[in-house]
Amino acid sequence: MDLAVRRVRWPWTRREDAPNESSPLIPKGDTELHQVGTSDEHEDRFKELRPRRGSSFIDYFLKYLLVLSNLTFSVLGLLLLASGMWGLISKESFAQEKLGSIGTDPMLLLVTLGLLLATLCLTGCVGALRENSFLLKLFSGMLLALITAQILAAVLVYNVRREFANALRSAMLAAMARYQDDLDLRFITDEIQSNLRCCGADSYRDWEINVYYNCSSPGVLACGVPATCCVEPPDNSTVWNSQCGLGARALDEFSAQSVIFLGGCLGNIWRWLEQHERSIGTVALVLLGVQILTVLVTTRLQRRIRWHQVYK
């Protein structure tokens, strides 16, 4: 006699005709139909479940703002680079006899700044325009390094103010010594003396360092100073006398003070810095804030690029 063996159903076992736990809203009769889904349906469901985050207007605005700002500074950097190279070539600074003093040439500073600015901003411009993650990472890294260097330089200058003052004095004396030989150094020295109403580094007697203005020089400039050391012309005259400083250092101080400025420029420079320290600090903080904001915008753009690479 055949006896039918009946399976014992335990309370924790799931019935075969029960709906799939992963799809609790599907009716019992449609379970088999649901299991025979196509791959396209699964892909559609993945697209429905992925984050609905697209490129907003703000993303596009920040992207092209980054492109335009970097493009503008790239052009500025290239102009600085071209101006510096033109200055070096026109003065024949690469000649054999002038290579030793090229380190003190102001045009070399323009070349360095222009090269760094153009390289940095072109990297950011192309990276943002092409949405290249590698270039954007490189741009962010260089900008962070620049921000760190600026902060460290500010702290260093503040802590070694006396050494910085000595370095500034040495630089000004070197510019005075080459006053007649380098037109750029001559222009910078004249601008400082005429705008700050001063003469020399510490006093007007510092012009003894120049071979042409040295009192032992046989030329007409001996014991003299440049015309930018002279006091302002009379009210009825608008033309500076280019020979007003000739022989001025041969006079006693009482007589010389009516012709030239006796005080040096270093003291006036420090007084000018003290008077405008708030303005200088404000400008420095604004520039630093713009650079930090640029890093944040670049980071946001990198996140959007990574999101599109994952969910495109």
DABEL-V755287 format. One record per pair of residues at least 12 apart in sequence whose ideal C-beta (glycine too) atoms are under 7 Angstrom apart, sorted by the first residue. I is the first residue (numbers start at 1). J is the second residue. D is the distance in Angstrom with one decimal. If there is no record, write none. Layout:
# DABEL-V755287
i:I j:J d:D
i:I j:J d:D
This chain:
# DABEL-V755287
i:19 j:31 d:5.9
i:50 j:311 d:5.3
i:53 j:307 d:6.4
i:55 j:304 d:6.6
i:59 j:304 d:5.5
i:62 j:297 d:5.0
i:62 j:300 d:6.5
i:62 j:301 d:6.7
i:63 j:128 d:5.7
i:63 j:301 d:5.9
i:66 j:124 d:6.5
i:66 j:128 d:4.4
i:66 j:297 d:5.6
i:66 j:298 d:6.7
i:66 j:301 d:6.8
i:67 j:125 d:5.6
i:67 j:128 d:4.8
i:67 j:129 d:5.1
i:70 j:121 d:4.3
i:70 j:124 d:4.1
i:70 j:125 d:3.7
i:70 j:128 d:6.8
i:71 j:125 d:5.0
i:73 j:117 d:6.0
i:73 j:121 d:4.2
i:74 j:118 d:5.5
i:74 j:121 d:4.1
i:74 j:122 d:4.8
i:74 j:125 d:5.8
i:76 j:117 d:6.6
i:77 j:114 d:4.9
i:77 j:117 d:3.2
i:77 j:118 d:3.3
i:77 j:121 d:6.1
i:78 j:114 d:6.7
i:78 j:118 d:5.1
i:80 j:110 d:5.1
i:80 j:113 d:5.6
i:80 j:114 d:3.2
i:80 j:117 d:6.7
i:81 j:111 d:6.0
i:81 j:114 d:3.1
i:81 j:115 d:5.5
i:81 j:118 d:6.0
i:83 j:110 d:5.7
i:84 j:107 d:4.7
i:84 j:108 d:6.9
i:84 j:110 d:3.3
i:84 j:111 d:3.5
i:84 j:114 d:5.8
i:85 j:111 d:6.1
i:87 j:107 d:3.6
i:87 j:110 d:7.0
i:87 j:184 d:6.6
i:88 j:105 d:6.8
i:88 j:107 d:4.8
i:88 j:111 d:6.9
i:93 j:105 d:5.6
i:104 j:174 d:5.8
i:105 j:184 d:6.9
i:106 j:184 d:4.5
i:106 j:185 d:6.7
i:106 j:188 d:6.5
i:107 j:184 d:6.2
i:120 j:139 d:7.0
i:120 j:142 d:5.4
i:120 j:143 d:6.9
i:123 j:135 d:5.5
i:123 j:138 d:5.7
i:123 j:139 d:4.7
i:123 j:142 d:7.0
i:124 j:139 d:4.0
i:127 j:139 d:5.4
i:128 j:301 d:6.3
i:131 j:305 d:5.1
i:133 j:302 d:6.0
i:133 j:305 d:5.5
i:136 j:298 d:5.5
i:136 j:301 d:6.3
i:136 j:302 d:5.2
i:139 j:298 d:6.2
i:140 j:295 d:5.6
i:140 j:298 d:4.9
i:140 j:299 d:6.8
i:143 j:291 d:6.1
i:143 j:294 d:6.3
i:143 j:295 d:5.6
i:144 j:295 d:6.3
i:147 j:288 d:6.7
i:147 j:291 d:5.3
i:147 j:292 d:6.8
i:150 j:288 d:6.8
i:168 j:266 d:6.7
i:169 j:201 d:5.4
i:169 j:266 d:5.8
i:172 j:201 d:4.6
i:172 j:265 d:6.8
i:172 j:266 d:6.9
i:173 j:201 d:5.5
i:173 j:206 d:6.7
i:173 j:209 d:5.9
i:175 j:188 d:6.4
i:175 j:189 d:5.3
i:176 j:189 d:6.4
i:176 j:200 d:7.0
i:176 j:201 d:7.0
i:176 j:206 d:6.4
i:176 j:207 d:6.4
i:176 j:209 d:5.7
i:176 j:210 d:5.7
i:177 j:209 d:5.1
i:177 j:210 d:5.8
i:179 j:210 d:5.6
i:179 j:226 d:6.9
i:180 j:212 d:5.3
i:190 j:226 d:6.7
i:190 j:228 d:4.4
i:192 j:265 d:5.4
i:193 j:228 d:4.2
i:193 j:229 d:5.8
i:193 j:265 d:6.2
i:194 j:228 d:4.5
i:196 j:265 d:5.5
i:196 j:268 d:4.1
i:196 j:269 d:6.8
i:196 j:272 d:6.7
i:197 j:261 d:5.5
i:198 j:261 d:5.4
i:198 j:263 d:5.4
i:198 j:264 d:5.9
i:198 j:265 d:3.9
i:198 j:268 d:4.8
i:199 j:225 d:5.8
i:199 j:229 d:3.6
i:199 j:260 d:5.6
i:199 j:261 d:4.5
i:199 j:262 d:6.8
i:200 j:264 d:5.0
i:200 j:265 d:6.7
i:201 j:264 d:5.2
i:201 j:265 d:6.3
i:201 j:266 d:5.4
i:202 j:264 d:4.0
i:202 j:266 d:6.2
i:203 j:262 d:6.4
i:203 j:263 d:6.7
i:203 j:264 d:4.9
i:204 j:225 d:5.8
i:204 j:229 d:6.2
i:204 j:249 d:6.6
i:204 j:260 d:5.9
i:204 j:261 d:6.8
i:204 j:262 d:5.3
i:205 j:249 d:6.4
i:206 j:264 d:6.7
i:207 j:225 d:5.0
i:207 j:249 d:6.8
i:213 j:225 d:6.4
i:215 j:249 d:6.9
i:220 j:246 d:6.5
i:221 j:246 d:6.9
i:223 j:247 d:5.5
i:223 j:249 d:4.6
i:223 j:250 d:4.3
i:224 j:245 d:4.9
i:224 j:246 d:4.4
i:224 j:247 d:5.6
i:224 j:248 d:5.8
i:224 j:249 d:6.6
i:225 j:245 d:4.0
i:225 j:248 d:5.2
i:225 j:249 d:6.5
i:225 j:260 d:5.7
i:226 j:245 d:5.8
i:227 j:240 d:5.7
i:227 j:241 d:6.9
i:227 j:242 d:4.8
i:227 j:244 d:5.7
i:227 j:245 d:5.5
i:229 j:245 d:5.4
i:229 j:260 d:4.5
i:229 j:261 d:5.7
i:230 j:244 d:4.0
i:230 j:245 d:5.6
i:230 j:259 d:6.4
i:230 j:260 d:5.3
i:231 j:259 d:6.7
i:231 j:260 d:6.6
i:231 j:261 d:6.6
i:244 j:259 d:6.5
i:245 j:260 d:5.9
i:248 j:260 d:4.8
